[in-house]
């Protein structure tokens, strides 16, 4: 039977005296402790603290009571309500007078954004909370936020970044007296080891964290530890032992009412029951988990459930059902990959913006201090002037001017070097982020099909015929993407050397249209190429081919099935203008204004849900500029787009 937590509150007729503030603070402390032992009871305690605070107009009690009301909503999965309460509380008078409340609020808002899969906002709020914690020297909150950052990157599968934050939290573990926070960190580090398939390394952390939480009757954390131990034994093939731990986790999660925990628990039970061959029980648990994840709109959870349902149906030799579940899993996998790509880039921009803001504030502080020091030096110099000879003063002034000039030159050089390094790092991070996520989908699909073939699955041919064509399309897209990535990365990191010569345009266009012939025929697009044989441009041939290939690829991508594309060229006044026109989706004015900004990355899907990295137009813009040309675009939503590229016709032209 689950252990239910109850809270004893003062009766309504209680007469308040000078000790009222102590009582209200105690209620808020109880609400904080209930985060991990009985989150269902937080609301009851918070409302009582709020009522008593209003009765005696105690602002601190009121603010913390509202904060704990938001915590309750967060633990019930109501992230929108939690954010709304937090934002209203931040607008109340006196909120920023309590640094601990400020940093805890940002920390919890970050968790709410994470539940909503808004990872850039989550990351930004965690960074603000961490800055407040470090500024106030609050080790307990530094520990909590580092742990939360580690968990965020763990769930985003960035295990290296997760390890960094967990490592920093673990380094101050012995300085934190809160056993709840210690337990959570230890169990999460165990999860990280599991994700890295280091099962032996995971076990000591899980055992220690679970034991610590059980000793303190911290229901939710103990349940999390038991759930993770169950997951570990499932991976190791010891399904009976896994179910023992999962049943213990069920007691804790049922008592706490943690909906996310219940969703993970149902999934874990389904996985273990599949290993035991109890297919019907496994299906019921996975469907229960799926319903909970759908309530959260958590795509990663839904993808895992559909993939597990595919495995169950496959084990039952039900190929039609397994194919259906696999298609749903792949659809969510592709959607998650696209979102992760965008989120990684957005988080990178969030981090850079945050660091740039901190750097700006640091420089402003240094400038202010320097001005103060300058005033002091001026005053000191004035006193010295009254005591020194004019010649000495002149000599000193000359020397100071020379030193200031040298310092200014060194500062300028250092600033330019920092800008260059920042640009290089940003380019590198963006490049590897995109490569990682664009490779993931096709490689996972290829691995699945190869695995089926090696297993000599009787339905292997059926799977291959169903998913093979789609995989072939993905691999073709991957090849095209890699060409763009490698050219763009080299262009950004090393600079590009152009070798211009006269290039016949029609030949290049014909080759590119042949390259995309399958895509053109699949979408039944009519392509009209109106280019004279003698028309040329004076440009680097490789650059020109990549430029045309990307423009025509985009036109195909955004043209509706049965639509039209026109490619034409005109030579006039020493310039050749190439025009690629389509009657497809078109672009809104705000997108149009940003589309040729070389500092901004924009990626959208095509009319047949074709994916892209958003690097094609960045690459086109760079290469046109390097070949002394210009690129313009005109577009209207629903009417299509016209891209025009103007380049020199011959050597010495333009």
C-alpha positions as CSV (number, residue, x, y, z in Angstrom):
1,X,0.0,0.0,0.0
2,X,1.4,3.4,-1.0
3,X,2.5,5.7,1.8
4,X,0.4,8.9,1.7
5,X,1.9,12.2,2.9
6,X,-0.4,14.5,5.0
7,X,0.2,17.9,6.3
8,X,-1.1,19.2,9.6
9,X,-2.2,22.9,9.3
10,X,-3.4,25.4,12.0
11,X,-7.2,25.4,12.4
12,X,-9.2,28.3,11.1
13,X,-9.8,29.9,14.5
14,X,-6.1,30.2,15.3
15,X,-5.2,33.6,16.8
16,X,-2.0,35.0,15.2
17,X,0.7,36.7,17.2
18,X,4.2,38.0,16.7
19,X,5.4,34.5,15.8
20,X,3.1,34.5,12.7
21,X,6.0,35.2,10.3
22,X,7.9,32.1,11.6
23,X,4.9,29.9,11.0
24,X,4.4,31.2,7.5
25,X,8.1,30.6,6.6
26,X,7.8,27.1,8.1
27,X,4.8,26.4,5.8
28,X,6.8,27.5,2.7
29,X,9.7,25.4,3.8
30,X,7.4,22.4,4.1
31,X,6.1,23.1,0.6
32,X,9.7,23.1,-0.7
33,X,10.4,19.8,1.0
34,X,7.3,18.2,-0.6
35,X,8.8,18.7,-4.1
36,X,10.3,15.2,-3.9
37,X,8.3,13.5,-1.2
38,X,4.7,14.5,-1.9
39,X,4.2,17.0,-4.7
40,X,0.4,16.4,-4.6
41,X,0.2,18.2,-1.2
42,X,2.2,21.3,-2.2
43,X,-0.9,23.2,-3.3
44,X,-2.6,22.7,0.1
45,X,0.4,24.0,2.0
46,X,1.0,26.9,-0.5
47,X,-2.7,28.1,-0.3
48,X,-2.6,28.1,3.5
49,X,0.7,30.0,3.5
50,X,-0.9,32.5,1.0
51,X,-4.0,33.0,3.1
52,X,-2.1,33.6,6.3
53,X,0.4,36.0,4.5
54,X,-2.6,38.0,3.1
55,X,-4.1,38.2,6.6
56,X,-1.0,39.9,8.1
57,X,0.2,41.5,4.8
58,X,3.5,39.5,4.9
59,X,5.0,40.1,1.4
60,X,7.8,37.5,1.5
61,X,5.3,34.8,2.6
62,X,3.0,35.8,-0.2
63,X,5.7,35.7,-2.9
64,X,7.0,32.3,-1.8
65,X,3.5,30.9,-1.5
66,X,2.7,31.9,-5.2
67,X,6.1,30.4,-6.2
68,X,5.1,27.0,-4.6
69,X,1.7,27.1,-6.3
70,X,3.6,27.3,-9.6
71,X,5.8,24.4,-8.5
72,X,2.7,22.3,-7.8
73,X,1.4,23.0,-11.4
74,X,4.7,22.1,-12.8
75,X,4.8,18.7,-11.1
76,X,1.2,18.1,-12.4
77,X,2.5,18.6,-15.9
78,X,0.6,22.0,-16.3
79,X,3.6,23.9,-17.6
80,X,1.6,26.7,-19.1
81,X,-0.2,27.4,-15.8
82,X,3.2,27.2,-13.9
83,X,4.8,29.8,-16.3
84,X,1.7,32.1,-15.9
85,X,1.9,32.0,-12.1
86,X,5.7,32.6,-12.2
87,X,5.4,35.6,-14.6
88,X,2.7,37.3,-12.5
89,X,4.7,36.7,-9.4
90,X,7.8,38.4,-10.9
91,X,5.7,41.5,-11.5
92,X,4.7,41.8,-7.9
93,X,6.4,44.4,-5.7
94,X,9.4,43.2,-3.8
95,X,10.0,40.1,-5.9
96,X,13.6,41.0,-6.7
97,X,14.4,41.7,-3.1
98,X,14.8,38.0,-2.5
99,X,17.7,36.6,-4.6
100,X,16.9,33.0,-3.7
101,X,13.4,33.4,-4.9
102,X,14.6,34.9,-8.2
103,X,17.1,32.2,-9.1
104,X,14.6,29.4,-8.0
105,X,11.9,31.0,-10.2
106,X,14.2,31.1,-13.3
107,X,15.3,27.5,-12.6
108,X,11.7,26.3,-12.5
109,X,10.7,28.3,-15.5
110,X,13.5,26.6,-17.4
111,X,12.0,23.3,-16.4
112,X,8.6,24.4,-17.7
113,X,10.0,25.5,-21.0
114,X,11.8,22.1,-21.2
115,X,8.6,20.2,-20.7
116,X,7.2,22.3,-23.6
117,X,10.3,21.3,-25.7
118,X,11.3,25.0,-26.0
119,X,14.9,24.1,-25.3
120,X,16.5,27.5,-26.2
121,X,14.3,29.3,-23.6
122,X,14.9,26.6,-21.1
123,X,18.7,27.0,-21.6
124,X,18.5,30.8,-21.4
125,X,16.6,30.6,-18.1
126,X,19.0,28.0,-16.6
127,X,21.9,30.3,-17.5
128,X,20.2,33.3,-15.8
129,X,19.5,31.2,-12.7
130,X,23.1,29.9,-12.6
131,X,24.4,33.5,-12.8
132,X,22.2,34.6,-9.8
133,X,23.3,31.5,-7.8
134,X,27.0,32.1,-8.5
135,X,26.7,35.8,-7.7
136,X,25.0,35.1,-4.4
137,X,27.4,32.2,-3.5
138,X,24.5,29.9,-3.1
139,X,26.2,26.4,-3.5
140,X,22.9,24.5,-3.0
141,X,21.3,26.3,-5.9
142,X,24.4,26.1,-8.1
143,X,24.3,22.3,-7.4
144,X,20.7,22.1,-8.4
145,X,21.0,24.2,-11.6
146,X,24.1,22.3,-12.7
147,X,22.2,19.1,-12.2
148,X,19.2,20.3,-14.1
149,X,21.4,21.5,-17.0
150,X,23.1,18.1,-17.1
151,X,19.6,16.4,-17.2
152,X,18.5,18.7,-20.0
153,X,21.5,17.8,-22.2
154,X,21.1,14.2,-21.2
155,X,17.6,14.1,-22.5
156,X,18.8,15.9,-25.7
157,X,21.3,13.1,-26.1
158,X,24.3,15.5,-25.8
159,X,26.1,13.2,-23.4
160,X,29.4,15.2,-23.4
161,X,27.7,18.4,-22.4
162,X,25.6,16.6,-19.8
163,X,28.8,15.0,-18.3
164,X,30.4,18.5,-18.0
165,X,27.5,19.9,-15.9
166,X,27.0,16.7,-13.9
167,X,30.8,16.7,-13.2
168,X,30.7,20.3,-11.9
169,X,27.7,19.4,-9.6
170,X,29.4,16.3,-8.3
171,X,32.5,18.3,-7.5
172,X,30.5,20.2,-4.8
173,X,28.4,17.2,-3.7
174,X,30.0,17.0,-0.3
175,X,29.4,20.7,0.3
176,X,25.6,20.4,-0.2
177,X,23.6,19.2,2.8
178,X,20.4,18.7,0.9
179,X,20.0,14.9,0.5
180,X,17.2,15.3,-2.0
181,X,19.4,17.1,-4.4
182,X,22.3,14.7,-3.8
183,X,20.0,11.7,-4.6
184,X,18.7,13.2,-7.8
185,X,22.2,13.9,-9.1
186,X,23.5,10.4,-8.2
187,X,20.6,8.7,-10.0
188,X,21.0,11.0,-13.0
189,X,24.7,10.3,-13.3
190,X,23.7,6.6,-13.3
191,X,21.3,7.3,-16.2
192,X,24.1,9.0,-18.1
193,X,26.3,5.9,-17.7
194,X,23.4,3.8,-19.0
195,X,23.0,6.0,-22.0
196,X,26.7,5.5,-22.7
197,X,26.1,1.7,-22.2
198,X,28.5,1.7,-19.2
199,X,26.2,-0.5,-17.1
200,X,28.8,-1.4,-14.5
201,X,29.6,2.2,-14.0
202,X,25.9,3.1,-13.6
203,X,25.1,0.6,-10.8
204,X,27.1,2.2,-7.9
205,X,25.5,5.7,-8.6
206,X,22.0,4.2,-8.8
207,X,22.4,2.1,-5.6
208,X,23.8,5.0,-3.6
209,X,21.2,7.6,-4.9
210,X,18.3,5.2,-4.3
211,X,19.4,4.2,-0.8
212,X,20.0,7.8,0.2
213,X,16.4,8.8,-0.9
214,X,14.8,5.7,0.6
215,X,16.4,6.5,4.0
216,X,14.9,10.0,4.0
217,X,11.5,8.8,2.7
218,X,11.8,10.9,-0.4
219,X,9.2,9.1,-2.4
220,X,9.6,10.6,-5.9
221,X,13.4,10.3,-5.9
222,X,13.3,6.8,-4.6
223,X,10.8,5.9,-7.3
224,X,13.1,7.4,-10.0
225,X,16.0,5.4,-8.7
226,X,14.0,2.1,-8.7
227,X,12.7,2.9,-12.2
228,X,16.3,3.5,-13.5
229,X,17.5,0.3,-11.8
230,X,14.6,-1.5,-13.6
231,X,15.8,0.0,-16.9
232,X,19.4,-1.1,-16.2
233,X,18.4,-4.7,-15.6
234,X,16.2,-4.7,-18.7
235,X,19.2,-3.7,-20.8
236,X,21.2,-6.5,-19.2
237,X,18.4,-9.0,-20.0
238,X,17.5,-9.7,-16.3
239,X,13.8,-9.0,-16.8
240,X,12.5,-10.6,-13.5
241,X,14.9,-8.4,-11.5
242,X,13.8,-5.4,-13.6
243,X,10.1,-6.0,-12.8
244,X,11.0,-6.2,-9.0
245,X,12.5,-2.7,-9.2
246,X,9.7,-1.3,-11.4
247,X,7.0,-2.6,-9.0
248,X,8.8,-0.7,-6.2
249,X,8.9,2.4,-8.4
250,X,5.1,2.1,-9.0
251,X,4.5,2.4,-5.3
252,X,6.4,5.7,-5.1
253,X,5.0,7.2,-8.3
254,X,1.4,6.3,-7.4
255,X,1.8,8.1,-4.1
256,X,3.4,11.2,-5.5
257,X,1.2,11.5,-8.6
258,X,4.1,12.5,-10.9
259,X,2.6,12.1,-14.3
260,X,5.9,12.1,-16.2
261,X,7.2,9.5,-13.8
262,X,4.1,7.4,-14.4
263,X,4.6,7.6,-18.2
264,X,8.2,6.5,-17.9
265,X,7.2,3.7,-15.5
266,X,4.6,2.3,-17.9
267,X,7.2,2.3,-20.7
268,X,9.8,0.6,-18.5
269,X,7.3,-2.1,-17.5
270,X,6.3,-2.7,-21.1
271,X,9.9,-3.1,-22.2
272,X,10.6,-5.6,-19.4
273,X,7.3,-7.6,-20.1
274,X,8.3,-7.8,-23.8
275,X,11.6,-9.4,-22.7
276,X,9.5,-11.9,-20.6
277,X,7.4,-12.8,-23.6
278,X,4.2,-11.3,-22.1
279,X,3.2,-9.5,-25.2
280,X,-0.4,-8.5,-24.2
281,X,0.7,-7.0,-20.9
282,X,3.6,-5.2,-22.6
283,X,1.2,-3.7,-25.2
284,X,-1.2,-2.4,-22.5
285,X,1.7,-0.8,-20.6
286,X,3.1,0.9,-23.7
287,X,-0.3,2.2,-24.8
288,X,-0.8,3.6,-21.3
289,X,2.6,5.3,-21.6
290,X,1.8,6.6,-25.1
291,X,-1.5,8.2,-23.8
292,X,0.4,10.0,-21.0
293,X,3.2,11.2,-23.4
294,X,0.5,12.5,-25.8
295,X,-1.0,14.5,-23.0
296,X,2.4,16.2,-22.6
297,X,2.9,16.4,-26.4
298,X,6.3,14.9,-25.7
299,X,7.4,13.6,-29.2
300,X,10.5,11.8,-27.9
301,X,8.3,9.7,-25.6
302,X,5.8,9.0,-28.4
303,X,8.5,7.9,-30.8
304,X,9.9,5.5,-28.1
305,X,6.4,4.0,-27.6
306,X,5.7,3.5,-31.3
307,X,9.1,1.8,-31.7
308,X,8.4,-0.5,-28.8
309,X,4.9,-1.3,-30.2
310,X,6.7,-2.2,-33.5
311,X,8.9,-4.6,-31.6
312,X,6.0,-6.2,-29.8
313,X,4.0,-6.7,-33.1
314,X,7.1,-8.0,-34.8
315,X,7.6,-10.5,-31.9
316,X,4.0,-11.6,-32.4
317,X,4.7,-12.1,-36.2
318,X,2.2,-9.4,-37.2
319,X,4.0,-7.7,-40.1
320,X,1.2,-5.3,-41.1
321,X,0.8,-3.9,-37.6
322,X,4.6,-3.7,-37.1
323,X,5.0,-1.8,-40.3
324,X,2.3,0.7,-39.2
325,X,4.0,1.3,-35.9
326,X,7.5,1.5,-37.5
327,X,6.2,4.2,-40.0
328,X,4.8,6.2,-37.0
329,X,8.1,5.9,-35.2
330,X,10.1,7.0,-38.2
331,X,7.8,9.9,-38.8
332,X,8.3,11.1,-35.2
333,X,12.0,10.4,-35.5
334,X,12.3,12.6,-38.6
335,X,10.3,15.4,-36.9
336,X,12.5,15.1,-33.7
337,X,15.6,15.3,-35.8
338,X,14.5,18.4,-37.6
339,X,13.5,20.1,-34.3
340,X,16.7,19.0,-32.6
341,X,18.7,20.6,-35.5
342,X,16.8,23.8,-35.1
343,X,17.0,23.7,-31.3
344,X,20.7,23.1,-31.3
345,X,21.3,26.1,-33.5
346,X,18.9,28.2,-31.5
347,X,20.6,27.1,-28.2
348,X,23.9,28.0,-29.7
349,X,22.6,31.4,-30.6
350,X,21.1,31.7,-27.0
351,X,24.5,30.8,-25.5
352,X,26.4,33.2,-27.7
353,X,23.9,36.0,-27.1
354,X,24.1,35.4,-23.3
355,X,27.9,35.3,-23.4
356,X,28.0,38.4,-25.6
357,X,25.7,40.3,-23.2
358,X,27.9,39.3,-20.2
359,X,31.0,40.3,-22.2
360,X,29.4,43.7,-23.0
361,X,28.6,44.3,-19.3
362,X,32.1,43.3,-18.3
363,X,33.6,45.8,-20.7
364,X,31.2,48.5,-19.5
365,X,32.3,47.8,-15.9
366,X,35.9,47.9,-17.0
367,X,35.3,51.2,-18.8
368,X,33.6,52.7,-15.8
369,X,36.4,51.5,-13.5
370,X,39.0,52.9,-16.0
371,X,37.2,56.2,-16.0
372,X,37.3,56.3,-12.2
373,X,41.0,55.4,-12.2
374,X,41.6,58.1,-14.9
375,X,40.0,60.7,-12.6
376,X,42.1,59.5,-9.7
377,X,45.2,59.7,-11.9
378,X,44.3,63.2,-13.1
379,X,43.9,64.4,-9.5
380,X,47.1,62.7,-8.5
381,X,48.9,64.2,-11.5
382,X,47.6,67.6,-10.5
383,X,49.1,67.3,-7.1
384,X,52.4,66.1,-8.5
385,X,52.3,68.9,-11.1
386,X,52.3,71.5,-8.3
387,X,55.4,69.9,-6.9
388,X,57.4,68.9,-10.0
389,X,59.3,70.8,-12.6
390,X,57.6,71.6,-15.9
391,X,60.2,69.5,-17.8
392,X,59.4,66.4,-15.8
393,X,55.7,66.9,-16.3
394,X,56.2,67.2,-20.1
395,X,58.3,64.1,-20.2
396,X,55.9,62.1,-18.2
397,X,52.9,63.2,-20.3
398,X,54.7,62.2,-23.5
399,X,55.6,58.8,-22.0
400,X,52.0,58.3,-20.9
401,X,50.6,59.1,-24.4
402,X,53.0,56.6,-26.0
403,X,52.0,53.9,-23.5
404,X,48.3,54.6,-24.1
405,X,48.8,54.4,-27.8
406,X,50.6,51.0,-27.5
407,X,47.8,49.8,-25.2
408,X,45.1,50.8,-27.6
409,X,46.8,49.1,-30.5
410,X,47.2,45.9,-28.5
411,X,43.5,46.1,-27.3
412,X,42.3,46.5,-30.9
413,X,44.4,43.5,-32.0
414,X,43.1,41.4,-29.1
415,X,39.5,42.3,-29.9
416,X,39.9,41.4,-33.6
417,X,41.4,38.1,-32.6
418,X,38.5,37.4,-30.2
419,X,36.0,38.2,-33.0
420,X,37.8,35.8,-35.4
421,X,37.9,33.0,-32.8
422,X,34.2,33.5,-32.0
423,X,33.3,33.3,-35.7
424,X,35.3,30.2,-36.2
425,X,33.8,28.5,-33.1
426,X,30.3,29.4,-34.2
427,X,30.9,28.0,-37.7
428,X,32.4,24.8,-36.3
429,X,29.5,24.3,-33.8
430,X,26.9,25.0,-36.5
431,X,28.6,22.6,-39.0
432,X,28.9,19.7,-36.6
433,X,25.4,20.2,-35.2
434,X,23.9,20.0,-38.7
435,X,26.0,17.0,-39.8
436,X,25.1,15.0,-36.6
437,X,21.4,15.4,-37.0
438,X,21.2,15.0,-40.9
439,X,23.2,11.8,-40.7
440,X,21.0,10.3,-37.9
441,X,17.8,9.5,-39.8
442,X,19.2,7.7,-42.9
443,X,21.8,5.8,-40.9
444,X,19.3,4.6,-38.3
445,X,17.0,3.4,-41.2
446,X,19.8,1.7,-43.0
447,X,20.9,0.0,-39.7
448,X,17.3,-1.3,-39.2
449,X,17.0,-2.7,-42.7
450,X,20.5,-4.3,-42.6
451,X,19.6,-5.8,-39.2
452,X,16.5,-7.4,-40.6
453,X,18.5,-8.9,-43.5
454,X,21.1,-10.3,-41.2
455,X,18.5,-11.8,-38.9
456,X,17.0,-13.7,-41.9
457,X,13.7,-12.3,-40.9
458,X,10.9,-14.0,-43.0
459,X,9.4,-10.6,-43.4
460,X,12.7,-8.9,-44.2
461,X,11.9,-8.5,-48.0
462,X,8.6,-6.9,-47.1
463,X,10.2,-4.4,-44.9
464,X,13.0,-3.7,-47.5
465,X,10.5,-3.2,-50.3
466,X,8.4,-0.9,-48.1
467,X,11.2,1.3,-46.7
468,X,14.0,0.8,-49.3
469,X,12.8,3.5,-51.8
470,X,12.4,6.1,-49.0
471,X,15.9,5.2,-47.7
472,X,17.3,5.6,-51.1
473,X,15.8,9.1,-51.3
474,X,17.2,10.0,-47.9
475,X,20.7,8.8,-48.9
476,X,20.5,11.0,-52.1
477,X,19.5,14.0,-50.0
478,X,22.3,13.1,-47.6
479,X,24.9,13.1,-50.4
480,X,23.6,16.5,-51.7
481,X,23.7,17.9,-48.1
482,X,27.2,16.7,-47.4
483,X,28.4,18.4,-50.6
484,X,26.9,21.6,-49.4
485,X,28.2,21.2,-45.9
486,X,31.7,20.5,-46.9
487,X,31.8,23.4,-49.4
488,X,30.3,25.8,-46.9
489,X,32.5,24.6,-44.1
490,X,35.7,25.0,-46.2
491,X,34.4,28.4,-47.4
492,X,33.8,29.6,-43.8
493,X,36.8,28.2,-42.0
494,X,39.6,28.4,-44.5
495,X,38.4,31.0,-47.0
496,X,37.9,30.2,-50.7
497,X,40.3,30.5,-53.6
498,X,38.5,31.4,-56.9
499,X,39.8,30.3,-60.3
500,X,37.6,32.2,-62.7
501,X,37.3,31.3,-66.4
502,X,34.6,31.5,-69.1
503,X,32.0,28.9,-68.3
504,X,29.3,27.9,-70.8
505,X,25.9,28.2,-69.0
506,X,23.7,25.9,-71.0
507,X,26.0,22.9,-70.5
508,X,26.0,23.3,-66.8
509,X,22.2,23.7,-66.6
510,X,21.7,20.5,-68.7
511,X,24.0,18.5,-66.5
512,X,22.1,19.7,-63.3
513,X,18.7,19.0,-64.8
514,X,19.8,15.5,-65.6
515,X,21.1,15.2,-62.0
516,X,17.6,16.1,-60.6
517,X,15.6,14.3,-63.3
518,X,14.2,11.7,-60.9
519,X,12.9,14.4,-58.5
520,X,11.5,16.4,-61.4
521,X,9.6,13.4,-62.8
522,X,8.4,12.3,-59.3
523,X,6.7,15.7,-58.8
524,X,5.7,15.9,-62.5
525,X,7.2,19.4,-62.8
526,X,7.6,21.0,-66.2
527,X,11.0,22.6,-66.6
528,X,11.7,25.1,-69.4
529,X,15.4,26.0,-70.0
530,X,15.7,29.1,-72.3
531,X,19.5,29.6,-72.5
532,X,21.5,30.2,-75.7
533,X,24.5,28.0,-76.4
534,X,27.0,30.9,-76.6
535,X,26.0,32.5,-73.2
536,X,28.9,32.4,-70.7
537,X,29.9,33.7,-67.3
538,X,33.3,34.5,-66.1
539,X,33.5,32.7,-62.7
540,X,35.0,29.8,-60.8
541,X,33.4,26.7,-62.5
542,X,33.0,24.7,-59.3
543,X,31.4,27.7,-57.5
544,X,29.0,28.3,-60.5
545,X,28.0,24.7,-60.6
546,X,27.2,24.6,-56.8
547,X,25.4,27.9,-57.1
548,X,23.1,26.7,-60.0
549,X,22.6,23.3,-58.4
550,X,21.3,24.9,-55.1
551,X,19.0,27.4,-56.9
552,X,17.4,24.7,-59.1
553,X,17.2,22.3,-56.1
554,X,15.3,24.9,-54.1
555,X,12.9,25.6,-57.0
556,X,12.1,21.8,-57.2
557,X,11.7,21.6,-53.5
558,X,9.2,24.4,-53.2
559,X,7.2,23.8,-56.4
560,X,4.0,21.9,-56.1
561,X,3.5,18.6,-58.0
562,X,2.5,19.5,-61.6
563,X,4.1,23.0,-61.3
564,X,6.5,24.9,-63.5
565,X,10.1,26.0,-63.3
566,X,11.8,28.3,-65.8
567,X,15.6,28.8,-66.2
568,X,16.8,31.6,-68.5
569,X,19.9,33.8,-69.0
570,X,20.5,37.1,-70.6
571,X,23.9,38.7,-71.5
572,X,24.1,42.5,-71.5
573,X,26.6,45.3,-70.8
574,X,29.4,42.8,-69.8
575,X,27.1,41.1,-67.4
576,X,25.2,37.8,-67.5
577,X,22.0,37.5,-65.6
578,X,20.7,34.0,-64.7
579,X,17.1,33.7,-63.6
580,X,15.5,30.7,-61.8
581,X,11.7,31.1,-61.6
582,X,9.1,28.8,-60.0
583,X,5.4,29.0,-59.3
584,X,5.6,27.3,-55.9
585,X,5.1,28.2,-52.3
586,X,6.7,31.7,-52.3
587,X,7.9,33.5,-49.2
588,X,6.5,36.1,-46.8
589,X,8.1,39.5,-46.7
590,X,9.8,39.0,-43.3
591,X,11.4,35.7,-44.6
592,X,12.3,37.5,-47.8
593,X,14.2,40.2,-45.9
594,X,16.2,37.6,-43.9
595,X,16.8,35.1,-46.7
596,X,20.0,36.5,-48.0
597,X,21.5,37.5,-44.7
598,X,24.7,35.5,-44.6
599,X,24.7,35.5,-40.8
600,X,21.3,33.8,-40.4
601,X,20.3,30.2,-40.9
602,X,16.9,29.5,-42.3
603,X,15.5,26.0,-43.0
604,X,12.0,25.0,-44.1
605,X,10.4,21.9,-45.6
606,X,9.3,21.6,-49.2
607,X,5.9,20.9,-50.8
608,X,6.4,17.1,-50.4
609,X,8.0,17.5,-46.9
610,X,11.5,17.5,-48.3
611,X,14.0,18.4,-45.6
612,X,17.0,20.8,-45.9
613,X,19.7,22.3,-43.8
614,X,19.2,25.9,-44.8
615,X,22.9,26.2,-45.9
616,X,22.2,26.2,-49.7
617,X,21.3,29.9,-49.9
618,X,24.1,30.9,-47.5
619,X,26.5,29.0,-49.8
620,X,25.0,30.7,-52.9
621,X,25.4,34.2,-51.4
622,X,29.0,33.6,-50.4
623,X,30.0,32.2,-53.8
624,X,28.3,35.0,-55.8
625,X,30.1,37.6,-53.7
626,X,33.5,35.8,-54.2
627,X,32.9,35.9,-58.0
628,X,32.2,39.6,-58.0
629,X,28.4,39.1,-58.6
630,X,25.1,40.0,-57.1
631,X,22.1,37.9,-56.1
632,X,18.5,39.1,-55.6
633,X,15.2,37.5,-54.9
634,X,11.5,38.4,-55.5
635,X,8.7,36.3,-54.0
636,X,5.0,36.3,-53.1
637,X,3.3,33.7,-50.9
638,X,1.4,31.3,-53.1
639,X,2.8,32.7,-56.3
640,X,6.4,31.5,-56.3
641,X,9.9,33.0,-56.3
642,X,12.4,34.4,-58.8
643,X,16.1,34.2,-58.0
644,X,18.4,36.4,-60.1
645,X,22.2,36.0,-60.2
646,X,24.3,38.6,-62.1
647,X,28.0,37.7,-62.9
648,X,30.6,39.1,-65.3
649,X,30.3,37.7,-68.8
650,X,33.9,37.7,-69.7
651,X,37.3,38.4,-68.2
652,X,37.6,42.1,-67.4
653,X,33.9,42.7,-67.7
654,X,31.8,44.3,-64.9
